[in-house]
Amino acid sequence: MGDVLFSLGAGFGATMALIVAIGAQNAFVLRQGIRREAVLVVVLICIFSDAILVSLGVGGVGALVGTSPEALTVVALIGGAFLLCYGALAARRAFKPAALETAGPETGGSLRRIVLTTLAITWLNPHVYLDTLLLLGAIAAGHGSDRWAFGVGAVSASVLWFLALGFGARLLSGFFRKPSSWRVLDGLVATTMIGLGVALVAGA
């Protein structure tokens, strides 16, 4: 039970570290929340997209490791290197924080346009595949038979983040407009990513 809870927590923490970075998807969700336009639809698309991608990452990398144990070392080293780079970039952002801009083109109230925009910024972003398929998949593989508990933790973080971002947008918008807030967040992200990266490389 303890190992399962550890994997759940690891999945939650790793995903939160990856998901809070400033990006088009977060800006769009926050923008829709502030405007109160199709917030539930946008949030659900983001959550289900993450659930699909995380499942593919956890299952795909897990299957690869199952057929070739040596692959775990390779995946761990690659994933660890990426996490260390991500951590370094987050640390750099912490020293030069920016604000999350919520201004952007109007969607015109069209549900179809909102859905297509949400799908585009989610599935056409190459970073999402790096984050979910490679990085989360690599970390999950290190949890062996508990990798699906890691996946549940990862999806739980996505659910919490997008619900908070979309439905708490009016309360959170002031927070996210302050560079000092991002300094704190990026500092936490950097610490988490570097820690995970070191653990992956050390355990390879």
Solvent accessible surface area in square Angstrom, and as a share of the most:
residue,aa,sasa,rsa
1,M,174,0.77
2,G,53,0.51
3,D,102,0.53
4,V,55,0.31
5,L,97,0.48
6,F,140,0.58
7,S,2,0.01
8,L,51,0.26
9,G,44,0.42
10,A,21,0.16
11,G,0,0.00
12,F,72,0.30
13,G,28,0.27
14,A,2,0.01
15,T,7,0.04
16,M,47,0.21
17,A,5,0.04
18,L,17,0.08
19,I,23,0.12
20,V,8,0.05
21,A,30,0.23
22,I,62,0.31
23,G,32,0.30
24,A,71,0.55
25,Q,32,0.14
26,N,6,0.03
27,A,12,0.09
28,F,6,0.03
29,V,1,0.01
30,L,0,0.00
31,R,30,0.11
32,Q,1,0.00
33,G,5,0.05
34,I,37,0.19
35,R,62,0.23
36,R,171,0.63
37,E,44,0.20
38,A,34,0.26
39,V,19,0.11
40,L,101,0.50
41,V,50,0.29
42,V,1,0.00
43,V,0,0.00
44,L,72,0.36
45,I,28,0.14
46,C,0,0.00
47,I,15,0.08
48,F,124,0.51
49,S,5,0.03
50,D,12,0.06
51,A,25,0.19
52,I,90,0.46
53,L,1,0.00
54,V,4,0.02
55,S,52,0.34
56,L,102,0.51
57,G,1,0.01
58,V,0,0.00
59,G,20,0.20
60,G,42,0.41
61,V,18,0.10
62,G,6,0.06
63,A,61,0.47
64,L,85,0.42
65,V,24,0.14
66,G,62,0.60
67,T,116,0.67
68,S,39,0.25
69,P,91,0.57
70,E,127,0.57
71,A,15,0.11
72,L,60,0.30
73,T,58,0.34
74,V,84,0.48
75,V,14,0.08
76,A,6,0.05
77,L,81,0.40
78,I,75,0.38
79,G,0,0.00
80,G,0,0.00
81,A,51,0.39
82,F,76,0.32
83,L,1,0.01
84,L,63,0.31
85,C,75,0.45
86,Y,42,0.16
87,G,0,0.00
88,A,58,0.45
89,L,92,0.46
90,A,0,0.00
91,A,30,0.23
92,R,160,0.59
93,R,79,0.29
94,A,13,0.10
95,F,161,0.67
96,K,156,0.66
97,P,29,0.18
98,A,59,0.45
99,A,27,0.21
100,L,4,0.02
101,E,121,0.54
102,T,12,0.07
103,A,84,0.65
104,G,30,0.29
105,P,111,0.70
106,E,116,0.52
107,T,7,0.04
108,G,66,0.63
109,G,54,0.52
110,S,40,0.26
111,L,99,0.49
112,R,183,0.67
113,R,132,0.48
114,I,3,0.01
115,V,41,0.23
116,L,88,0.44
117,T,44,0.26
118,T,0,0.00
119,L,70,0.35
120,A,36,0.28
121,I,37,0.19
122,T,1,0.01
123,W,74,0.26
124,L,141,0.70
125,N,54,0.28
126,P,99,0.62
127,H,109,0.49
128,V,20,0.12
129,Y,77,0.29
130,L,40,0.20
131,D,26,0.13
132,T,8,0.05
133,L,61,0.31
134,L,45,0.23
135,L,0,0.00
136,L,3,0.02
137,G,0,0.00
138,A,0,0.00
139,I,9,0.04
140,A,0,0.00
141,A,8,0.06
142,G,52,0.50
143,H,38,0.17
144,G,37,0.36
145,S,109,0.70
146,D,33,0.17
147,R,58,0.21
148,W,121,0.42
149,A,15,0.11
150,F,0,0.00
151,G,6,0.05
152,V,89,0.51
153,G,2,0.02
154,A,0,0.00
155,V,35,0.20
156,S,48,0.31
157,A,0,0.00
158,S,1,0.00
159,V,50,0.28
160,L,97,0.48
161,W,23,0.08
162,F,0,0.00
163,L,73,0.36
164,A,43,0.33
165,L,1,0.00
166,G,2,0.02
167,F,118,0.49
168,G,16,0.15
169,A,1,0.01
170,R,128,0.47
171,L,160,0.79
172,L,52,0.26
173,S,12,0.08
174,G,36,0.34
175,F,87,0.36
176,F,7,0.03
177,R,122,0.44
178,K,114,0.48
179,P,62,0.39
180,S,70,0.45
181,S,11,0.07
182,W,1,0.00
183,R,110,0.40
184,V,95,0.55
185,L,35,0.17
186,D,3,0.02
187,G,28,0.27
188,L,111,0.55
189,V,6,0.03
190,A,6,0.05
191,T,100,0.58
192,T,48,0.28
193,M,6,0.03
194,I,67,0.34
195,G,40,0.39
196,L,39,0.19
197,G,0,0.00
198,V,82,0.47
199,A,64,0.50
200,L,20,0.10
201,V,60,0.35
202,A,84,0.65
203,G,67,0.64
204,A,52,0.40
